[in-house]
Amino acid sequence: MAVPKKKTSKAKKNMRRSHHAMTASALATCEKCGAPKRPHRVCLSCGDYNGKQVLATAE
């Protein structure tokens, strides 16, 4: 079994983990109602996707 010869330093460990940070999810605005929504998904407030009415909403 492979065993490290020396302890990994804090700097080396943190450099390796530099890509592990969380990023905020991207938000787009709905073209029909202007509500924030996730890209490439149906708008939950108006039910519109790609210029078409996909979900029936009670307004």
ZAPADREN-582906 format. One line per field, with one value per atom (N, C-alpha, C, O): residue in three letters; chain; atom name; x, y, z. Coordinates in pm, whole numbers, always signed. Layout:
<atoms>
residuo	[ALA; ...]
cadena	[A; ...]
atomo	[CA; ...]
u	[X; ...]
v	[Y; ...]
w	[Z; ...]
</atoms>
This chain:
<atoms>
residuo	[MET; MET; MET; MET; ALA; ALA; ALA; ALA; VAL; VAL; VAL; VAL; PRO; PRO; PRO; PRO; LYS; LYS; LYS; LYS; LYS; LYS; LYS; LYS; LYS; LYS; LYS; LYS; THR; THR; THR; THR; SER; SER; SER; SER; LYS; LYS; LYS; LYS; ALA; ALA; ALA; ALA; LYS; LYS; LYS; LYS; LYS; LYS; LYS; LYS; ASN; ASN; ASN; ASN; MET; MET; MET; MET; ARG; ARG; ARG; ARG; ARG; ARG; ARG; ARG; SER; SER; SER; SER; HIS; HIS; HIS; HIS; HIS; HIS; HIS; HIS; ALA; ALA; ALA; ALA; MET; MET; MET; MET; THR; THR; THR; THR; ALA; ALA; ALA; ALA; SER; SER; SER; SER; ALA; ALA; ALA; ALA; LEU; LEU; LEU; LEU; ALA; ALA; ALA; ALA; THR; THR; THR; THR; CYS; CYS; CYS; CYS; GLU; GLU; GLU; GLU; LYS; LYS; LYS; LYS; CYS; CYS; CYS; CYS; GLY; GLY; GLY; GLY; ALA; ALA; ALA; ALA; PRO; PRO; PRO; PRO; LYS; LYS; LYS; LYS; ARG; ARG; ARG; ARG; PRO; PRO; PRO; PRO; HIS; HIS; HIS; HIS; ARG; ARG; ARG; ARG; VAL; VAL; VAL; VAL; CYS; CYS; CYS; CYS; LEU; LEU; LEU; LEU; SER; SER; SER; SER; CYS; CYS; CYS; CYS; GLY; GLY; GLY; GLY; ASP; ASP; ASP; ASP; TYR; TYR; TYR; TYR; ASN; ASN; ASN; ASN; GLY; GLY; GLY; GLY; LYS; LYS; LYS; LYS; GLN; GLN; GLN; GLN; VAL; VAL; VAL; VAL; LEU; LEU; LEU; LEU; ALA; ALA; ALA; ALA; THR; THR; THR; THR; ALA; ALA; ALA; ALA; GLU; GLU; GLU; GLU]
cadena	[A; A; A; A; A; A; A; A; A; A; A; A; A; A; A; A; A; A; A; A; A; A; A; A; A; A; A; A; A; A; A; A; A; A; A; A; A; A; A; A; A; A; A; A; A; A; A; A; A; A; A; A; A; A; A; A; A; A; A; A; A; A; A; A; A; A; A; A; A; A; A; A; A; A; A; A; A; A; A; A; A; A; A; A; A; A; A; A; A; A; A; A; A; A; A; A; A; A; A; A; A; A; A; A; A; A; A; A; A; A; A; A; A; A; A; A; A; A; A; A; A; A; A; A; A; A; A; A; A; A; A; A; A; A; A; A; A; A; A; A; A; A; A; A; A; A; A; A; A; A; A; A; A; A; A; A; A; A; A; A; A; A; A; A; A; A; A; A; A; A; A; A; A; A; A; A; A; A; A; A; A; A; A; A; A; A; A; A; A; A; A; A; A; A; A; A; A; A; A; A; A; A; A; A; A; A; A; A; A; A; A; A; A; A; A; A; A; A; A; A; A; A; A; A; A; A; A; A; A; A; A; A; A; A; A; A]
atomo	[N; CA; C; O; N; CA; C; O; N; CA; C; O; N; CA; C; O; N; CA; C; O; N; CA; C; O; N; CA; C; O; N; CA; C; O; N; CA; C; O; N; CA; C; O; N; CA; C; O; N; CA; C; O; N; CA; C; O; N; CA; C; O; N; CA; C; O; N; CA; C; O; N; CA; C; O; N; CA; C; O; N; CA; C; O; N; CA; C; O; N; CA; C; O; N; CA; C; O; N; CA; C; O; N; CA; C; O; N; CA; C; O; N; CA; C; O; N; CA; C; O; N; CA; C; O; N; CA; C; O; N; CA; C; O; N; CA; C; O; N; CA; C; O; N; CA; C; O; N; CA; C; O; N; CA; C; O; N; CA; C; O; N; CA; C; O; N; CA; C; O; N; CA; C; O; N; CA; C; O; N; CA; C; O; N; CA; C; O; N; CA; C; O; N; CA; C; O; N; CA; C; O; N; CA; C; O; N; CA; C; O; N; CA; C; O; N; CA; C; O; N; CA; C; O; N; CA; C; O; N; CA; C; O; N; CA; C; O; N; CA; C; O; N; CA; C; O; N; CA; C; O; N; CA; C; O; N; CA; C; O; N; CA; C; O]
u	[+84; +0; +88; +185; +56; +136; +110; -5; +217; +207; +289; +402; +235; +312; +437; +434; +546; +671; +672; +728; +610; +606; +463; +378; +438; +306; +281; +369; +158; +122; +100; +25; +164; +153; +15; -58; -20; -149; -161; -267; -51; -54; -80; -160; -11; -28; -170; -231; -221; -356; -459; -553; -441; -537; -528; -628; -408; -394; -469; -530; -464; -535; -685; -759; -732; -875; -925; -1039; -846; -886; -1005; -1073; -1032; -1144; -1268; -1367; -1266; -1379; -1480; -1577; -1461; -1549; -1688; -1702; -1789; -1926; -1947; -1894; -2025; -2057; -2207; -2285; -2246; -2388; -2451; -2388; -2574; -2641; -2678; -2715; -2669; -2697; -2847; -2927; -2885; -3025; -3045; -2963; -3154; -3194; -3330; -3396; -3371; -3503; -3598; -3561; -3720; -3822; -3856; -3874; -3864; -3893; -4037; -4068; -4125; -4267; -4305; -4368; -4265; -4309; -4196; -4222; -4071; -3958; -3915; -3827; -3972; -3935; -3801; -3770; -3720; -3595; -3623; -3708; -3549; -3565; -3431; -3341; -3417; -3293; -3294; -3400; -3178; -3175; -3216; -3188; -3280; -3325; -3427; -3433; -3507; -3613; -3740; -3738; -3852; -3982; -3991; -3946; -4047; -4071; -4186; -4294; -4162; -4262; -4372; -4480; -4348; -4453; -4553; -4673; -4507; -4603; -4618; -4711; -4530; -4541; -4494; -4533; -4412; -4366; -4229; -4145; -4206; -4073; -4052; -4132; -3946; -3908; -4021; -4042; -4092; -4199; -4329; -4422; -4339; -4461; -4515; -4438; -4645; -4711; -4704; -4763; -4631; -4610; -4690; -4750; -4690; -4763; -4887; -4885; -4994; -5114; -5101; -5083; -5111; -5102; -5233; -5304; -5266; -5389; -5357; -5294; -5399; -5372; -5495; -5490]
v	[-118; +0; +124; +131; +221; +342; +434; +459; +481; +571; +695; +683; +816; +936; +944; +910; +989; +998; +1120; +1115; +1231; +1354; +1404; +1371; +1483; +1542; +1648; +1726; +1648; +1751; +1883; +1888; +1988; +2117; +2178; +2139; +2274; +2342; +2414; +2416; +2475; +2550; +2456; +2487; +2343; +2248; +2190; +2173; +2160; +2106; +2208; +2172; +2335; +2438; +2472; +2510; +2460; +2482; +2374; +2401; +2251; +2141; +2162; +2126; +2220; +2239; +2373; +2411; +2444; +2578; +2573; +2674; +2460; +2448; +2391; +2365; +2371; +2309; +2410; +2371; +2538; +2641; +2633; +2596; +2668; +2670; +2796; +2902; +2785; +2901; +2924; +2830; +3048; +3082; +3034; +3041; +2986; +2939; +3057; +3164; +3038; +3145; +3171; +3077; +3295; +3332; +3413; +3497; +3386; +3463; +3525; +3484; +3622; +3681; +3627; +3607; +3603; +3554; +3666; +3781; +3632; +3732; +3779; +3891; +3695; +3729; +3811; +3915; +3762; +3830; +3901; +3983; +3873; +3941; +3881; +3937; +3771; +3706; +3634; +3586; +3626; +3550; +3401; +3348; +3333; +3189; +3131; +3203; +2999; +2933; +2916; +2891; +2930; +2921; +2782; +2681; +2778; +2656; +2578; +2455; +2649; +2586; +2667; +2784; +2604; +2669; +2775; +2752; +2889; +2993; +2946; +2913; +2945; +2892; +2994; +2956; +3123; +3220; +3232; +3248; +3224; +3237; +3110; +3101; +3010; +2884; +2891; +2808; +2989; +3010; +2946; +2952; +2885; +2834; +2852; +2804; +2922; +2942; +3006; +2971; +3100; +3170; +3095; +3141; +2978; +2898; +2877; +2868; +2869; +2841; +2691; +2613; +2650; +2508; +2461; +2354; +2542; +2507; +2595; +2714; +2535; +2613; +2673; +2600; +2806; +2872; +2938; +2987; +2940; +3006; +3153; +3184; +3240; +3384; +3461; +3583]
w	[+0; +0; +0; +76; -83; -93; +25; +61; +85; +201; +170; +123; +195; +168; +256; +374; +197; +272; +363; +472; +317; +397; +407; +324; +510; +530; +423; +390; +369; +271; +343; +440; +296; +363; +342; +251; +428; +416; +284; +222; +239; +113; -5; -94; -7; -117; -117; -222; +2; +16; -33; -104; +6; -34; -182; -242; -241; -385; -463; -567; -413; -479; -469; -562; -359; -337; -390; -361; -467; -513; -608; -625; -671; -765; -699; -768; -568; -500; -448; -382; -475; -420; -483; -600; -405; -454; -537; -505; -643; -725; -720; -705; -734; -734; -865; -970; -857; -977; -1065; -1015; -1195; -1289; -1296; -1288; -1310; -1322; -1449; -1485; -1516; -1634; -1603; -1507; -1682; -1662; -1767; -1882; -1725; -1817; -1915; -1876; -2043; -2145; -2140; -2183; -2088; -2086; -1962; -1974; -1843; -1720; -1647; -1558; -1681; -1619; -1486; -1420; -1446; -1320; -1336; -1446; -1231; -1241; -1249; -1177; -1337; -1354; -1392; -1433; -1377; -1418; -1569; -1627; -1634; -1780; -1831; -1766; -1945; -2013; -1931; -1939; -1853; -1775; -1786; -1823; -1754; -1761; -1651; -1538; -1683; -1583; -1494; -1543; -1363; -1272; -1245; -1199; -1271; -1244; -1358; -1333; -1483; -1594; -1677; -1757; -1660; -1732; -1876; -1957; -1908; -2046; -2064; -1974; -2180; -2215; -2364; -2445; -2400; -2540; -2621; -2737; -2559; -2629; -2639; -2704; -2575; -2581; -2440; -2344; -2428; -2300; -2276; -2351; -2172; -2147; -2025; -2026; -1920; -1798; -1785; -1817; -1738; -1710; -1571; -1474; -1561; -1433; -1398; -1486; -1271; -1224; -1196; -1095; -1283; -1268; -1233; -1217]
</atoms>
